[in-house]
Amino acid sequence: MNTQQKLSTPVKDHMITLMGYVIEVMDNEANLDKNTQIEMVFESLFKVFASFQATFNVGNKNLTLYNS
């Protein structure tokens, strides 16, 4: 299965396709955790979205100025 976004495909349509794949996997009783699903999305998008991925990753870290 190739989930790489095609040049002519809008992000919205690509996401709908990916959602269909995730539903198919869940219908087959496989379990994809949230992080795996997010990683699948990021890996399938064009490299132009790399900054979006970096922002998402930083936003989901528990950052502190010191170690406790």
Beta strands, then each sheet from edge to edge (+ up, - down):
end
